[in-house]
């Protein structure tokens, strides 16, 4: 059996109500309409535990025609050229790097956070991530936000 995709696009009306409420609670927190998770959960009518259970799995779909900023986190080996090779993947596929933040390497590895405009990508974000993971020296790649 094939590898299960990491993401699905599902019409909001087909989702269980809890997912919609978690997304709304996240919006309330991001916009400052709620100051705490407790307040946001209370406003949308869910428990804090439900919020924490689904908060990392539920994200609203952003219209790709209007641009999309995605924050990636990579764990890279501390070797010359590894970061440069990852950044070249973005350049070759039409991604526009906005920010780069690298931690001081420890135990031979460094965490690197890359903020990128992905509306110009010539391939899906998941494929960009797969290409990065196939590169020597890339230990992990995930989406933090977007």
N, C-alpha and C positions, 0 to 999 in steps of 0.2 A: 504494500500500500504506500502511496506517495506521502511526502512530507506535508503536514497540515500547515496552511498559511498562518502567519502570525496575526493578521488583521483581517477584518471583514468590514464591508460597508453595508449597513443595514438601515432601512428606512426607520425613522424614529417611531412611527406608529406601530411597528412590529416588535419593538423592544419592551421588555417588562418595565413597569412603571418605576421601579427602583433605580434603574439606570438613568432615566430621565431626571429623576430627583437628585441623584448624585451629581450629574452634569450641572444642574441648576445651582446646587450648593457650591460647587467649585466656582461657578461664575460669580456668585454672591461674594465669595472670599476674594476672588481676583479683583473685583471692582470696588471692594471696600464696603459694600452694602451690609456685609456681616464681618465682624471683627474676629470671631472665633469659629472653630468647627462646630462647637455646641450651638452657637447662634444660627449658623447656616443650616445645620441639620434640623433644628427646631423650626425655622422658617419654611422649609420645604416638607416637613412632616416625616422625617426619617430618624433613625437612631444614629448616634455617632459611630457605633460599631459597623452599621451598614455602610456609612460613608467611608470609613477606613478600609472596609473589605473591598470596595469597588473603585475607590478614587483613582488608582493608578491604571485601571483597565478601561475607564470610560472617558472618551474625548470627543467633543463635537467635531464633525467633519468641516474643514475649512474649504471654501471654494477656491480651487486651484487657479482659476482665471484671475483672481484678485491677489495672488501671491500667498506664500505660506512660509513662515519662518519656523524652522525646526532646529531644536538643540540636540545634538548628538553627543554621546560620551563614548570615548574610546579608551581602552587600556592598551598601551603600546609598550613594547620592549624598548629599553633605553639604548638604542643603537642608532648610529648615524643614518639618516635618510628615511627612516620609517615614517615620521610625521610628514615629511615632504611627499612621500609616495601616497599617503592618504589624501593630502591636499590636492595632489594631481588628479585623483579620481573625481573630486568635485569639479575641477577645472575641465576635465575631459568630457564630463557628462552634463555640463551647463549649470552646475550649482554655483551660487555666489556666496563666498565666505564673508560673513559679517563680523564674527568675533572668534578668537582662538584664546583659550586659557589652558595652560599646561601646569600641572603640579610639579614640584621638585621630585625627581625620580627617587624611588625607594625600592630596595630589593630588586633592582634591575628593571623596574617598570614605572611608567608615568601615566597618570590619568590626564586625558586631554578632552576638553569640552569645546565643541565647534558649533557656533550658531551660523546657520546658512539659510539663504533664500532659495527655496526649492521649486518655485513655479516654473523655472526655465529648464528643469531637468529633462533629459531626453529618455529617461527610463524611470520606473517606479522607485520610490525611496527605498523599498525593501531590497531591490536589486543593487542599488548603490551600497547598501549595508553588506550584502552578500559579497560583492566585489572587494570591499574593504577587508572583510574577514578572511578572504582567501589570500591576502597579502602576507608575506612573511613578516613577522614582528607585530602583527595586530592580534591581540589576545581576546579582545571583547569589543563589541559595538552595540549600542542600544540608543533608543530615542528617549530623551529625558522630557522633552516638551515639544508641542507642535501638533 
